[in-house]
Amino acid sequence: MYFSNLHSTSHIGAEVKILSYPVTADPAVLADHEQLTDVCRELDAAHLEVRRLYDRWSELKVMQAGLGG
């Protein structure tokens, strides 16, 4: 995996993964369609994980507010 040295155990880790490497800046990645596909899949998965974590965070904040916060 292209981002195997990074861990996505938290939303910060997933955000770091998303932002850590501008794919379009690496001609080697762009020249290798299989690697580009893998990188795009990993970035998509990281984006989805961040969205899931923020959605959950929002749910928990609502629950906390409902309990008197």
PyMOL CGO cylinders between C-alpha atoms (Angstrom):
from pymol import cmd
from pymol.cgo import CYLINDER

trace = [
    CYLINDER, 0.00, 0.00, 0.00, 1.22, 3.42, -0.88, 0.3, 1, 1, 1, 1, 1, 1,
    CYLINDER, 1.22, 3.42, -0.88, 0.45, 4.87, 2.54, 0.3, 1, 1, 1, 1, 1, 1,
    CYLINDER, 0.45, 4.87, 2.54, 1.44, 1.82, 4.58, 0.3, 1, 1, 1, 1, 1, 1,
    CYLINDER, 1.44, 1.82, 4.58, 3.78, 3.84, 6.78, 0.3, 1, 1, 1, 1, 1, 1,
    CYLINDER, 3.78, 3.84, 6.78, 0.86, 5.94, 8.07, 0.3, 1, 1, 1, 1, 1, 1,
    CYLINDER, 0.86, 5.94, 8.07, -1.75, 4.74, 10.53, 0.3, 1, 1, 1, 1, 1, 1,
    CYLINDER, -1.75, 4.74, 10.53, -5.40, 5.72, 10.35, 0.3, 1, 1, 1, 1, 1, 1,
    CYLINDER, -5.40, 5.72, 10.35, -6.34, 4.82, 13.91, 0.3, 1, 1, 1, 1, 1, 1,
    CYLINDER, -6.34, 4.82, 13.91, -7.93, 8.22, 14.44, 0.3, 1, 1, 1, 1, 1, 1,
    CYLINDER, -7.93, 8.22, 14.44, -9.48, 10.97, 12.39, 0.3, 1, 1, 1, 1, 1, 1,
    CYLINDER, -9.48, 10.97, 12.39, -6.17, 12.80, 12.61, 0.3, 1, 1, 1, 1, 1, 1,
    CYLINDER, -6.17, 12.80, 12.61, -4.34, 9.82, 11.16, 0.3, 1, 1, 1, 1, 1, 1,
    CYLINDER, -4.34, 9.82, 11.16, -6.84, 9.59, 8.32, 0.3, 1, 1, 1, 1, 1, 1,
    CYLINDER, -6.84, 9.59, 8.32, -6.56, 13.30, 7.63, 0.3, 1, 1, 1, 1, 1, 1,
    CYLINDER, -6.56, 13.30, 7.63, -2.78, 13.05, 7.62, 0.3, 1, 1, 1, 1, 1, 1,
    CYLINDER, -2.78, 13.05, 7.62, -3.08, 10.22, 5.13, 0.3, 1, 1, 1, 1, 1, 1,
    CYLINDER, -3.08, 10.22, 5.13, -5.31, 12.31, 2.89, 0.3, 1, 1, 1, 1, 1, 1,
    CYLINDER, -5.31, 12.31, 2.89, -3.11, 15.39, 3.03, 0.3, 1, 1, 1, 1, 1, 1,
    CYLINDER, -3.11, 15.39, 3.03, 0.33, 13.80, 3.27, 0.3, 1, 1, 1, 1, 1, 1,
    CYLINDER, 0.33, 13.80, 3.27, 0.93, 13.23, -0.39, 0.3, 1, 1, 1, 1, 1, 1,
    CYLINDER, 0.93, 13.23, -0.39, -0.31, 15.22, -3.35, 0.3, 1, 1, 1, 1, 1, 1,
    CYLINDER, -0.31, 15.22, -3.35, -0.73, 12.44, -5.91, 0.3, 1, 1, 1, 1, 1, 1,
    CYLINDER, -0.73, 12.44, -5.91, -0.69, 14.84, -8.82, 0.3, 1, 1, 1, 1, 1, 1,
    CYLINDER, -0.69, 14.84, -8.82, 2.83, 15.97, -7.87, 0.3, 1, 1, 1, 1, 1, 1,
    CYLINDER, 2.83, 15.97, -7.87, 4.39, 12.57, -8.47, 0.3, 1, 1, 1, 1, 1, 1,
    CYLINDER, 4.39, 12.57, -8.47, 4.87, 11.73, -12.15, 0.3, 1, 1, 1, 1, 1, 1,
    CYLINDER, 4.87, 11.73, -12.15, 5.85, 8.16, -11.21, 0.3, 1, 1, 1, 1, 1, 1,
    CYLINDER, 5.85, 8.16, -11.21, 2.42, 7.54, -9.68, 0.3, 1, 1, 1, 1, 1, 1,
    CYLINDER, 2.42, 7.54, -9.68, 0.63, 9.16, -12.58, 0.3, 1, 1, 1, 1, 1, 1,
    CYLINDER, 0.63, 9.16, -12.58, 2.61, 7.06, -15.06, 0.3, 1, 1, 1, 1, 1, 1,
    CYLINDER, 2.61, 7.06, -15.06, 1.64, 3.78, -13.37, 0.3, 1, 1, 1, 1, 1, 1,
    CYLINDER, 1.64, 3.78, -13.37, -2.12, 3.28, -13.73, 0.3, 1, 1, 1, 1, 1, 1,
    CYLINDER, -2.12, 3.28, -13.73, -2.19, 0.40, -11.24, 0.3, 1, 1, 1, 1, 1, 1,
    CYLINDER, -2.19, 0.40, -11.24, -0.39, 2.41, -8.57, 0.3, 1, 1, 1, 1, 1, 1,
    CYLINDER, -0.39, 2.41, -8.57, -2.57, 5.45, -9.28, 0.3, 1, 1, 1, 1, 1, 1,
    CYLINDER, -2.57, 5.45, -9.28, -5.69, 3.29, -8.91, 0.3, 1, 1, 1, 1, 1, 1,
    CYLINDER, -5.69, 3.29, -8.91, -4.40, 1.94, -5.58, 0.3, 1, 1, 1, 1, 1, 1,
    CYLINDER, -4.40, 1.94, -5.58, -3.57, 5.42, -4.31, 0.3, 1, 1, 1, 1, 1, 1,
    CYLINDER, -3.57, 5.42, -4.31, -6.97, 6.75, -5.31, 0.3, 1, 1, 1, 1, 1, 1,
    CYLINDER, -6.97, 6.75, -5.31, -8.71, 3.84, -3.56, 0.3, 1, 1, 1, 1, 1, 1,
    CYLINDER, -8.71, 3.84, -3.56, -6.68, 4.46, -0.39, 0.3, 1, 1, 1, 1, 1, 1,
    CYLINDER, -6.68, 4.46, -0.39, -7.46, 8.17, -0.47, 0.3, 1, 1, 1, 1, 1, 1,
    CYLINDER, -7.46, 8.17, -0.47, -11.15, 7.44, -0.99, 0.3, 1, 1, 1, 1, 1, 1,
    CYLINDER, -11.15, 7.44, -0.99, -11.15, 5.03, 1.95, 0.3, 1, 1, 1, 1, 1, 1,
    CYLINDER, -11.15, 5.03, 1.95, -9.40, 7.62, 4.12, 0.3, 1, 1, 1, 1, 1, 1,
    CYLINDER, -9.40, 7.62, 4.12, -11.94, 10.28, 3.11, 0.3, 1, 1, 1, 1, 1, 1,
    CYLINDER, -11.94, 10.28, 3.11, -14.79, 7.93, 4.00, 0.3, 1, 1, 1, 1, 1, 1,
    CYLINDER, -14.79, 7.93, 4.00, -13.20, 7.11, 7.36, 0.3, 1, 1, 1, 1, 1, 1,
    CYLINDER, -13.20, 7.11, 7.36, -12.82, 10.80, 8.21, 0.3, 1, 1, 1, 1, 1, 1,
    CYLINDER, -12.82, 10.80, 8.21, -16.44, 11.44, 7.25, 0.3, 1, 1, 1, 1, 1, 1,
    CYLINDER, -16.44, 11.44, 7.25, -17.60, 8.48, 9.36, 0.3, 1, 1, 1, 1, 1, 1,
    CYLINDER, -17.60, 8.48, 9.36, -15.62, 9.68, 12.37, 0.3, 1, 1, 1, 1, 1, 1,
    CYLINDER, -15.62, 9.68, 12.37, -16.88, 13.26, 12.10, 0.3, 1, 1, 1, 1, 1, 1,
    CYLINDER, -16.88, 13.26, 12.10, -20.45, 12.02, 11.72, 0.3, 1, 1, 1, 1, 1, 1,
    CYLINDER, -20.45, 12.02, 11.72, -20.02, 9.90, 14.85, 0.3, 1, 1, 1, 1, 1, 1,
    CYLINDER, -20.02, 9.90, 14.85, -18.47, 12.83, 16.68, 0.3, 1, 1, 1, 1, 1, 1,
    CYLINDER, -18.47, 12.83, 16.68, -21.52, 14.93, 15.76, 0.3, 1, 1, 1, 1, 1, 1,
    CYLINDER, -21.52, 14.93, 15.76, -23.85, 12.21, 17.05, 0.3, 1, 1, 1, 1, 1, 1,
    CYLINDER, -23.85, 12.21, 17.05, -21.96, 12.05, 20.34, 0.3, 1, 1, 1, 1, 1, 1,
    CYLINDER, -21.96, 12.05, 20.34, -22.06, 15.84, 20.76, 0.3, 1, 1, 1, 1, 1, 1,
    CYLINDER, -22.06, 15.84, 20.76, -25.85, 15.77, 20.26, 0.3, 1, 1, 1, 1, 1, 1,
    CYLINDER, -25.85, 15.77, 20.26, -26.16, 12.98, 22.81, 0.3, 1, 1, 1, 1, 1, 1,
    CYLINDER, -26.16, 12.98, 22.81, -23.97, 14.89, 25.25, 0.3, 1, 1, 1, 1, 1, 1,
    CYLINDER, -23.97, 14.89, 25.25, -26.01, 18.07, 24.78, 0.3, 1, 1, 1, 1, 1, 1,
    CYLINDER, -26.01, 18.07, 24.78, -29.19, 16.09, 25.40, 0.3, 1, 1, 1, 1, 1, 1,
    CYLINDER, -29.19, 16.09, 25.40, -27.81, 14.87, 28.72, 0.3, 1, 1, 1, 1, 1, 1,
    CYLINDER, -27.81, 14.87, 28.72, -27.12, 18.37, 29.92, 0.3, 1, 1, 1, 1, 1, 1,
    CYLINDER, -27.12, 18.37, 29.92, -23.67, 18.47, 28.47, 0.3, 1, 1, 1, 1, 1, 1,
]
cmd.load_cgo(trace, "trace")
